[in-house]
Amino acid sequence: MASPEGTRSLFPTQPSARSPKLYLYESLFLWNQGVDQLVVLLRGMEKLPFARKSAMQCAQAAIEEVRADVNADFLQEQAEYELNDAGRFWKERRDYEKDREDPDDVYIKVLHREEERKKQRLPPRIGVVPYSAVADEEKRIEEEQEGKQHRSKRSKRTRKAQNASRSKSRD
C-alpha cells in the first residue's frame, strides 16, 4: 500500500539554527527537484493516446523557462553575497597565516624567485648579501661609533680643562 505522504524530503521541515545560505541552497535544490518531477510527469503524459505531444513539449519549455528565471534571479543575487563572503574569509585566512608566518620566510621566497629567474636566464632583480658581509659592516659601524664617542668624551674633558685654566688665569 502506498503512503499518503508521497515522497518525503531528506531535509527537515522544521527550521533550525542553520545558516540562511544553507536554507537558500536547500530551497533551490527542492525547487529544481520539484521541477524535474513535473517535467518527468509531462513526458509521461506525452505517451498517453489523447495527449497532444506539441502541447506537452510547449508546457515543458515554459516550465524550464520559469525554472531558469527563478534560478538565475536567486543565484545572481546570491553571487554578490558569495563574493563578499569569499573576500572576507580570504582576509581572515590570510591574517591567520600571516600571524603564523616566520618573518624571515620572505628571504627564502626571494631566494627561490631569484633561482627561478636564473633558470629562465633572466638577470637577477636583487642581490642577496651574505651574512658574513653584513656582520663585518655592522662591526665596522660599531667601532666607528665607539671611536666618535671616545673622541667626544676627550674633547669635552679638554674643553673643561681649558675653561678651568682660563678661569684660574683671570683670578
Residue, then its C-alpha position, 0 to 999 in steps of 0.5 A: m500500500a502506498s503512503p499518503e505522504g508521497t515522497r518525503s524530503l531528506f531535509p527537515t521541515q522544521p527550521s533550525a539554527r542553520s545558516p540562511k545560505l544553507y536554507l537558500y541552497e536547500s530551497l533551490f535544490l527542492w525547487n529544481q527537484g520539484v521541477d524535474q518531477l513535473v517535467v518527468l510527469l509531462r513526458g509521461m503524459e506525452k505517451l498517453p493516446f489523447a495527449r497532444k505531444s506539441a502541447m506537452q513539449c510547449a508546457q515543458a519549455a515554459i516550465e524550464e523557462v520559469r525554472a531558469d528565471v527563478n534560478a538565475d534571479f536567486l543565484q545572481e543575487q546570491a553571487e554578490y553575497e558569495l563574493n563578499d563572503a569569499g573576500r572576507f574569509w580570504k582576509e581572515r585566512r590570510d591574517y591567520e597565516k600571516d600571524r603564523e608566518d616566520p618573518d624571515d620566510v620572505y628571504i627564502k621566497v626571494l631566494h627561490r624567485e631569484e633561482e627561478r629567474k636564473k633558470q629562465r636566464l633572466p638577470p637577477r632583480i636583487g642581490v642577496v648579501p651574505y651574512s658574513a658581509v653584513a656582520d663585518e659592516e655592522k662591526r665596522i659601524e660599531e667601532e666607528q661609533e665607539g671611536k666618535q664617542h671616545r673622541s667626544k668624551r676627550s674633547k669635552r674633558t679638554r674643553k673643561a680643562q681649558n675653561a678651568s685654566r682660563s678661569k684660574s688665569r683671570d683670578 
